[in-house]
Amino acid sequence: MSHYQQSLILEANPAAVYAALTTPEGLRGWWTQDCDVQAKTGDTNHFRFGPNHKDMRIERLEPGHEVRWLCTGAHIAVDQLTRRDEWVGTQPVFRLTPQGNGWTRLDFEHIGLVPNFECYTLCCDGWRYFLASLQQFVKTGQGTPYVLDSAVVTAP
């Protein structure tokens, strides 16, 4: 069974994209403003989306080339889900390839996020939203992350 994958061309060089994936400023700019971000392999990043959270242990950091996380804790607060921690054990992987024009190809895989997961459709929609936010963030400096205490939250 295949896991979730998406590829994008980003209007920024690999170093800028890598910074967006590994720094507090970057991750708060496109994914969620409510996060605790660490800097080295083996550390755990904590991402919060209101009542939802994801804990990601940093498995690999190759500057300008790859970021790999392992989900070690998760809670998806959706009533219709019987298993709200399906992400635990899955691996989001961001691979960066420089393009000739100074842009970057992002090949994203969420290894283990498979169609038989109850949260699959919800999570695929979420990744499409947030990867578009990343694309916008590295191009303009302004993404559409989850905003803590936002009156209106448009992201899943």
N, C-alpha and C positions, 0 to 999 in steps of 0.2 A: 504494500500500500504506500502511495507516495505522500510525502509531507508537503507543507506549504512552501512555495517558492515564488519569488518576484524579482525581476531585474529592472533597473532604472538607469538612465543617464543623468548624472548630476552636474550642474554647471558650477563646479568647483574642483580644485585639484585634490588628489588623494589625501594630502596632509590636512586640508580643511575638513574634509569628510571624516577622517579619522578623529580629529578633535571633536567634531559634533557627536561622535559615538563614544567618546571616552572621558570627556570633561564634564564637570557639573554644569557649566554654562551651556555647553552643547546639548547635553541630554535634556536640560530644562527648557531649551529653546525649541525642541521639536517633539519630545515625547511626553514628559510630565514635569511640571514645575515642583512637584512634591516628591523629591528623591534625595537619597544619600548616596553619593558617588565616590567610589574608591579608585585608586590609581594603579594597582599592580595585580598581576596574576595571582590567583588564590584568594583575593579579597572578594567581598560580596557587596553588590550594589542593591539598594532597596528602592523600589519604585512603587508609589502609591497613586491610585486613581480613585479618590473618595473611599468608598468601602472596599474597593478592590486593591490587591497588592501583588507584586511579583518580587521575589528575591533571586538575584542572578549572581552566581559565583563566576568570576572572570577566569575563564579557562585558557584563553590565548589572546595575546596582544602582539601583533606584528605591525609596527607603525607604518601607516600608509598602505597596508595590504589586507589585514584581517583582524576582526574582533569576534571572539567566540565566548558565549556565556552558557552556563548550565543552570537551569531553573531549579533552585533548591527549596523554594517555598512559594505558594501561590494561593490566592483566594479570589474567585470570581463570584461576586455577590449578585447572582441572577437566580430568581426563585425557581425557574423551570429546570435548572441543572441539579442533578442528583449528586454529581461529583464536581465540586467546585475547585479542586486542586489538580485538574488534569494536566496542567503545564509542568508539574514537578517531574524532573527527569528529561525534559525536552531541552534542545539546544538551539537558541537563535544564533545564527552565524552571518556576519556581514563580510563579504569579500570585495575588495576594491581593486579595480584595474584602471591604470591611467589611460586616457584617451589622447589622441594626437593634438587636440585643440585645448589642452589644459583641463579638460573635464574628466570625470570619473565614471566608470561603469560600476554600479553596485549590483552584486548578485547576492540576494538575501535568501537564506533558507531557514525555516524554523523546523529543524530536524525533530521528528516525533510528533509534531502537530499534524495529525492525520484525519481523514474524513470520518472515521468512526468515533471521534471525540464528540461528545455532546456540544462542546463549545466551538466546534470547528468553524461554522459559518460566521458566528459572532466574532471570533478571533481573526479570521481572514479579512472580514470587513474592517476590523480594528487595525490590522497591519497595513491594509491599503490606505486607510486614512492617515496613519502616523508616518508611513514611508513617504507619502505625498507631502506631509508636513516637513519631513527631513529634506526632501527635494527643494521645497520652498525656503527652508531655513538656510541651507548652504548657498543658495542663489542670492537671497535678499537680506539675510540676517534676521528674518522674522518668520517663524513657523507657526503652527496652530496646535501647541501642546495642550494636554489636559491642564486646566487651571484650577488650583485649589480654591474652594469656596466660590466658584463661578456661579452666577445666577442661572446661566443657561450653559449646559454642557452639550456640545454637538457631537462629541466623539462617543463611540460605543464603550 
